[in-house]
Amino acid sequence: MTSEQPQRWWKRLLILPPVVVGVLVVIYAGQGKQPPQRTEVAETVRKVRVVTVPVVDLVPVVEAAGTVRAERTWNAVVQVAGRIVELHPQLRDGAIVAAGEQLVRIDPTRYELALAQSEAELAQLDASEKNLAAALQIARQNLAIAEKELARQRRLLQQGTVSQKQVDDAENAMLAARQSVQTQESGLAVLPAQRRLAEAKAAQSRLDLANTVISAPFDMRIDAPAVELSQFVPVGERLFRGDYIGRVEIE
């Protein structure tokens, strides 16, 4: 070992006392220091003023330039011919009518009679069906009796106790009974088609009767009415136009 090595160790040992003193100072300072105090922050109070807002009706006004037209228009076109018997008192140019109001009524007499006739035909078909069903049942019973009688007469003919004429008469009776059954079955077979036709006529009569009343489909303004009381109107004639008042378009 050289003389320089002890000097190095001695210098290193001289560093320890200051480090120990510094650590002791830090520990002592930490023990004597008080923790920070917490301060509660109070909520800021603000003054407010309350105003009661009244409810008022507001009519918006929009100013625009252009051609104004209704969003929807409706043409009152006659769907059934007849004489006008009722008119709405406000049916004039520029009048406002509400949805569902009856505007025009055409004489419904002929269409009521057509409906009554169609319903009578349906009732008659019901009666015919019952009568034919009962007649068919009787005809089938007669046919069964005639067939048994024919079989009996043929057995007796083989035994020689009856003549050929009696057998022929029994056969003719059986054929007549069979023809009666076929007639009743044919009558019942055509009833469904007749019923469908009568039901279609009744449905058309109800539709025609409903079309004698012309009502407003929506809230609208009457435009260019061309109709008078007691006037006869044909199918397809235009009576007036209605412009929807709920919304308009401006080009």
C-alpha positions, 0 to 999 in steps of 0.5 A: 500500500502506498502513502496516497491510499490512506489519505484517500480513505481519510478524505472519504471519512470526513464527508460522513459528519456533514451528511449525518448532521444534515439528516438530523436537521431535516428530521427535526424540522419536519417534527416541529412543522404544523400541517396546513389548515383547511379552509371551507369555501362558502357558496357565493350567494347571488340575488335573482329576480323572478318574472311571470311570463303570461300566456298569449296567442301568437300569430306568426307572420311570414313575408315572402314574394312569389306565387302562393298555392295550397299544398293540396287541392281537391276537386268535387267530382260527381260519382253518381248522377242525380238531382241536387237536394241539399247544399251547404249554406256556406258553399260559395267562393272563398268560404272556409269549411271544416273537414267532414262537413256535408257540402252537397247531397244528391237525391238518394231515392233511386239508389235506396231502391236499388239497395232494397232490391239487392237485399230482397234478392239476397233474402229470396236466395236464402229462402230458395236455398232452404227450400231446395235443400229440403226438396233434395232430401225428399228426392233422395229418400224417394230415389232410395225407395224407388231403387228398392222397389225396382230391385223387388220387382226384378226378383219377382219377375225372375220368380214369375209372379209379376209381369215385365210391365210392372218392372218397367213401371218401377224402373220409370219411377226410379228414373223419375226419382233420380231426375228429381234429385239431379234437378234439386242438386243443380238448383243448389249448385247455381245458388253460390254464383247467384249469391255472389252476384246479388252481394256485388249488386248490394255492395255497389248499391251501398257505394252509390248511396254513400256517394250521394253525399259529398263532404269536405275531406279536410279544412279548405277554402271553396274555390269556383263553385258551379252548382245550384240547388235542384240542378241535375248533375251527371257522373264526372261533372266537377262541382267546385274545388277546395284548397287546403288551408293548413299549409301553403307553398310559395315558389 
